[in-house]
Amino acid sequence: MSETVFTAQNLTKKYKQLRALDDVRMEVRRGDIYGFVGENGAGKTTLIRVLAGLAAPSGGQITLFGKDSNLAKERRRIGGMVESPAVYPNFTAKENLEVCRLQRGIADKGSIQRALETVNLTYTGKKKAKNFSLGMKQRLGLAMALLGDPEFLILDEPVNGLDPAGIMEFRELLRKLNAERGITILISSHLLGELFQLATNYGFIHRGKMLEQITLAELNAKFKKQLYIRVDDAPKAASLLAPEKLEVECLPANILRISGGPPSNAGLVRTLVSGGVAVEEVVLRGEALEDYYMSLIGGRH
């Protein structure tokens, strides 16, 4: 059985008469990329703030790495980016990270260079953060979260405002951190199609209540995900994908519709390209995640 990194038992958070969290039960296991799904005001950020120690719960219990006491010590194993990253606009990336390192009491100065390399910001040099693009600022926020080499990364709406290229870059970076470093990731996002391409497990929250937790495999069993690929020769592309044992349909305008949960979108693209087919566009429909969430909250408004 894999190690539990975080659990919540009957977790409650009240603001006057409002229950932002209402007896929430939640579990994140080591190695998960946990997609936290809910509309604005559902309780996602409140739970993340409690988890990160930025807010005190009104009731219930949380554990970190199996411990329910001395949580401040266990939180040293966590990195987080909650809401927009707070940066000093007149500081460089390196200077911002140095301030963050000192604030968090991280002795290892080498962690700054490692973090910059990880998020591809070593080239920024003396450029001040106020002159960074939004994507660069988000990557700087991630670099701050990675200081101290955390085992558990918490990200609250990390791709808000990014363009498609920036979102893709951020997604691949998170996937690499999970696969190569074994970092467990909890990520909330309202971009469910994007979350559907990344997460391995999901938790659905609505009006402070956790409705359900489900794995990607369980979700795929309920809803087939569909991949749309625009190519220059759809019949040839379909024949190349025949050994993959997927449901492949040729649509007008040289578009393939692929169902059946491909293990790797990048792998399918490589198969097509190596077979001499030009790939012009790839779109993964994430409606399964949205449809499932809507089915859960139906009748709960």
C-alpha positions in Angstrom: 0.0 0.0 0.0 1.4 3.4 -1.0 2.1 6.0 1.7 -0.5 8.6 2.5 0.9 12.1 2.1 -2.1 14.0 3.2 -5.5 13.2 4.8 -8.4 15.2 6.1 -10.9 13.8 8.5 -14.2 15.7 9.1 -12.3 18.9 8.3 -14.4 22.0 8.9 -13.7 25.7 8.4 -16.2 28.4 9.4 -16.2 32.1 8.7 -18.9 33.5 10.9 -22.0 31.6 9.7 -20.5 30.3 6.5 -19.1 26.8 6.4 -16.3 27.0 3.8 -15.4 23.4 4.5 -18.0 21.0 5.8 -16.8 17.7 7.3 -14.4 17.1 4.4 -12.7 13.7 4.0 -9.8 13.6 1.6 -6.7 11.5 0.9 -3.6 12.1 -1.3 -1.1 9.3 -1.7 2.5 9.5 -2.6 3.1 9.8 -6.3 -0.4 11.1 -7.1 -1.1 14.1 -9.3 -4.3 15.0 -7.5 -6.7 17.2 -9.4 -8.9 19.2 -7.1 -12.1 20.1 -8.9 -14.7 22.7 -7.8 -16.4 25.9 -8.9 -15.3 29.3 -7.5 -16.2 29.4 -3.8 -16.5 25.6 -3.5 -13.8 25.4 -0.9 -10.7 24.5 -2.8 -8.5 27.5 -1.8 -9.7 27.3 1.8 -8.7 23.6 2.1 -5.3 24.4 0.5 -4.7 27.3 2.9 -5.5 25.0 5.9 -3.2 22.3 4.4 -0.4 24.9 4.0 -0.8 26.3 7.5 -2.1 29.6 6.3 -5.5 29.1 8.0 -6.5 27.2 11.1 -9.3 24.6 10.8 -12.5 25.1 12.9 -12.8 21.3 13.4 -11.6 17.9 12.3 -8.1 16.7 11.8 -5.4 16.6 9.1 -2.3 14.5 8.8 0.8 15.1 6.8 3.1 12.2 5.9 1.2 10.1 8.5 1.7 12.6 11.3 -1.1 14.5 13.1 1.1 16.5 15.4 4.0 18.9 15.0 2.6 19.8 11.6 4.9 22.8 11.2 7.8 20.4 11.0 6.1 18.2 8.4 5.2 21.3 6.3 8.9 21.8 5.7 8.5 18.9 3.3 5.9 20.8 1.3 6.2 23.5 -1.4 3.3 25.6 -2.4 2.0 28.3 -4.8 -1.3 29.5 -3.3 -3.1 32.0 -5.5 -0.8 34.4 -7.4 2.9 34.1 -6.6 4.1 37.0 -4.4 7.3 38.4 -6.0 9.3 41.6 -5.4 8.9 43.4 -8.8 12.3 45.2 -8.6 14.2 42.1 -7.8 15.6 39.6 -10.2 14.5 35.9 -10.2 17.6 35.0 -8.2 17.1 37.8 -5.7 13.5 36.8 -5.2 14.5 33.2 -4.6 17.2 34.3 -2.1 14.6 36.3 -0.1 12.3 33.3 -0.1 15.2 31.0 0.9 16.0 33.2 3.9 12.4 33.6 5.0 11.9 29.8 5.0 15.2 29.1 6.7 16.6 26.9 4.0 20.3 26.5 4.5 21.2 25.1 1.1 22.1 28.1 -1.2 22.5 25.7 -4.1 18.8 25.1 -4.1 18.3 28.5 -5.8 20.3 27.5 -8.9 18.6 24.1 -9.0 15.2 25.7 -8.9 16.0 28.2 -11.6 17.3 25.4 -13.8 14.2 23.3 -13.2 11.8 26.0 -14.3 14.1 27.3 -17.1 14.7 30.8 -15.7 18.5 30.8 -15.6 18.7 33.0 -18.7 16.9 36.0 -17.0 20.1 37.3 -15.4 19.6 40.9 -14.2 16.1 41.3 -15.6 13.7 42.5 -12.9 10.5 40.5 -12.1 8.3 43.4 -13.1 9.4 43.0 -16.7 8.7 39.2 -16.7 5.8 37.8 -18.8 3.0 36.2 -16.9 4.4 32.8 -17.8 7.8 33.7 -16.4 6.2 35.0 -13.2 4.3 31.7 -12.8 7.5 29.7 -13.3 9.2 31.9 -10.8 6.4 31.1 -8.3 7.0 27.5 -9.0 10.7 27.9 -8.5 9.9 29.4 -5.0 7.7 26.4 -4.2 10.6 24.0 -5.3 13.1 25.6 -2.9 14.2 23.0 -0.4 13.3 20.1 -2.7 9.8 19.4 -1.4 8.2 16.0 -1.5 4.7 17.4 -1.8 3.8 20.3 -4.1 0.5 22.3 -3.7 -0.6 24.5 -6.6 -3.8 26.6 -6.5 -4.9 27.7 -10.1 -1.2 27.8 -11.3 -2.1 28.3 -15.0 -4.6 31.2 -14.6 -4.1 33.6 -17.5 -1.5 31.7 -19.3 -1.7 31.3 -23.1 -2.0 27.7 -24.6 1.8 27.5 -25.1 2.4 28.5 -21.5 -0.1 26.1 -20.2 1.4 23.2 -22.1 4.9 24.1 -20.9 3.7 24.3 -17.3 1.9 21.0 -17.6 4.9 19.2 -19.0 7.1 20.6 -16.3 4.7 19.3 -13.6 4.5 15.9 -15.3 8.4 15.8 -15.3 8.6 16.7 -11.6 6.2 13.9 -10.8 7.8 11.2 -13.0 11.5 12.0 -12.5 11.5 13.3 -8.9 8.6 11.5 -7.5 7.0 14.7 -6.2 3.4 14.3 -5.2 1.2 17.2 -6.6 -2.1 18.6 -5.5 -3.4 21.0 -8.1 -6.6 22.9 -8.3 -7.8 24.4 -11.6 -11.0 25.5 -13.3 -9.5 24.4 -16.7 -10.9 20.9 -16.5 -9.7 19.9 -19.9 -6.1 20.7 -18.9 -6.5 19.0 -15.6 -7.8 15.9 -17.4 -4.5 15.7 -19.3 -2.4 15.7 -16.1 -4.0 14.3 -13.0 -4.0 10.7 -11.9 -6.6 11.1 -9.2 -9.5 13.6 -8.6 -11.4 15.1 -5.7 -14.7 16.9 -6.4 -15.8 19.5 -3.9 -19.0 21.6 -3.9 -20.2 24.1 -1.4 -17.6 22.9 1.1 -18.5 19.3 0.9 -16.3 16.6 -0.7 -18.6 14.8 -3.1 -16.3 12.0 -4.4 -12.7 11.0 -4.9 -11.9 8.9 -8.0 -8.9 7.7 -9.9 -8.3 8.5 -13.6 -8.8 4.8 -14.5 -12.2 4.9 -12.8 -13.1 8.1 -14.5 -12.1 6.7 -17.9 -14.3 3.7 -17.2 -17.2 6.0 -16.9 -16.4 8.4 -19.7 -14.2 7.7 -22.7 -11.8 10.5 -23.4 -11.5 11.6 -27.0 -8.4 12.8 -28.8 -8.7 14.8 -32.0 -5.7 15.0 -34.3 -5.6 17.0 -37.5 -3.2 15.5 -40.0 -2.3 15.8 -43.7 -3.5 12.2 -44.5 -6.2 10.8 -42.3 -6.5 7.3 -43.9 -2.8 6.8 -43.7 -2.7 8.0 -40.1 -5.6 5.6 -39.1 -3.7 2.7 -40.6 -0.6 3.6 -38.6 -2.6 3.7 -35.4 -4.3 0.3 -36.1 -1.9 -1.7 -33.9 -2.7 0.5 -30.9 -6.1 -1.1 -30.6 -7.9 2.2 -30.2 -11.2 3.4 -31.7 -10.1 5.6 -34.6 -12.6 7.5 -36.8 -11.8 9.6 -39.8 -13.7 12.9 -39.8 -13.9 15.6 -42.5 -10.9 17.9 -43.0 -8.4 15.2 -42.2 -9.3 15.0 -38.6 -9.0 11.7 -36.6 -11.2 11.1 -33.5 -9.5 8.6 -31.2 -11.3 7.0 -28.2 -10.2 4.4 -25.8 -7.8 6.2 -23.5 -4.5 6.4 -25.3 -1.6 5.8 -22.8 0.5 8.7 -24.2 -0.7 11.4 -26.6 2.9 12.2 -27.3 3.5 8.5 -28.2 0.7 8.6 -30.7 2.0 11.7 -32.3 5.5 10.2 -32.6 4.0 7.1 -34.3 2.3 9.3 -36.9 5.3 11.5 -37.5 7.7 8.6 -37.8 5.3 7.0 -40.3 5.5 10.1 -42.5 2.2 11.8 -41.4 2.3 15.5 -40.7 0.5 16.4 -37.4 -1.1 19.8 -37.5 -3.1 20.0 -34.3 -3.9 17.9 -31.3 -6.9 18.5 -29.0 -7.9 16.4 -26.0 -11.5 16.8 -25.0 -11.9 17.1 -21.2 -15.6 17.2 -21.1 -15.6 13.9 -19.3 -14.3 15.6 -16.2 -16.7 18.5 -16.4 -19.7 16.2 -17.2 -18.9 14.0 -14.3 -18.6 17.0 -11.9 -21.9 18.4 -13.1 -23.6 15.0 -12.7 -22.3 15.0 -9.0 -23.7 18.4 -8.2 -27.0 17.9 -10.0 -29.8 18.7 -7.6 -27.4 20.1 -5.0 -27.8 23.8 -5.9 
